[in-house]
Amino acid sequence: MKNDNVVQIKSYAFAVRIVKVYQFLSNEKKEFVLSKQLLRCGTSIGANIEEAIGGQSEKDFFAKLTLSYKEARETHYWIRLLKDTDYLTKEQSESLLSDVTELLKIIGSIQKTLRNS
């Protein structure tokens, strides 16, 4: 996998958004528990992508990619929960959910390609 790729770029941009959402939630909404969970898993997606790129083998690459997928699923959960508890507006959550769903599709597609090769 080359260093300059779509999933790497999109997961990093998503992590930046998550950090900003965390800052908003903790500074404006005074919410610290759920927002910390979102920060942890939302930034972990890209971190695991980076680790996958530097993997020692295809098996290592796939394992890190799988962790990235799982973190994206967890992020999806926390965004929905923050929306349903009125910490995020419908508009804020829809935009974030759209981005994380796109990451899930990209990562899932890479996993499927690797399984079939």
N, C-alpha and C positions, 0 to 999 in steps of 0.2 A: 504494500500500500504506500503510495507516495505521500510525502509530507504535506503537500498542498492539495487537500481534497475537501469535498463538500461536507462530509459528516464531521470532519475536524473543524472546519470553519463554522458550521451551523451550531455545533455543540459548544464552541467557545462563545459565540455571540449569545446563545441561550444562557450560559453561565453568567455573563455580564448582566443580562436582564434579571436573572434570579437574584444576584447580589443587590441590584437596585430595588427589587421588590422587597427583599429582606430589610433593607434600610428604611423603606417606606413603612413596612409593617411594624418595625421596632420603634422608629422615631415618631411616626404619626398616629398609629393605632395602638401603640404600647403593647403589642402582642409579641411575646418572646419565645414561647414554647413551640407552637406550630411553625412559626417563621424560621426557627432554627432547624427544624426537620426539613423544611423546604430548601433552605440554604445548603444543608449537608448533601441531600440527594441530587438537587438540581445542578450543583457544581460538580458533583462526582461523575456525571454522565461524560462530560468532556475530559475529565482527568483519566477516566478509564479508557477512553478513545486514545488519548495520548500514550497511555501505557501499552495499549494494543499495538499501536504503530511501532513502538520500540520492543515488541515481543521477541522472545528468543526463538520461537518456532510457530508454525501454523496453529498448533494446539494451544499455545500460550496466547496467541492473537485471538483465537476464538473464545477462550475463557474470559479474557478481558472485555471482549465485545459483548459477551453474555452478561457480565456484570453491568456494563453500560446500559443494556436493555432493561435489566431489572431495576436499576436506579431511575430510569426514565418512567417505568411503570409506577414506581413509588412517588415520583414527582407528580405524575398525573393525579394520583390519589390526593396528595396534600393540596394541590391547586383546587380540586373539586371541594375538598373539605373547607378550605379557606373561603371559597365562594359561598358555600351553603351555610356558613356561620357568619356571613356578612362582613368578613374582613377584606375581601376583594369584591369589586363590583362585577357584574355580569360581563361587562366589556373587558375589564382587566383579565378576568379568568379566561374568557374565550380566546383572547389573543395568545395567552400563555399556553392554553390547552392546544391550540392550533400548532404552535411551535413544537411542543413536546410530542404531539401525535406525528408530526412530520419526522422528527428524530426517530421515533419508534418504527416508522415505516422504512426509513433508510437503513437503520441498524438491522431490522428484521430481514430486509432484502439481502444485505451483506451476509447475514447468517445463513439464509437459505441457499445462496450461491455457494458458500463454502461447504455446506452439507452435501450439495449435489456435485461437487467437483471431485 
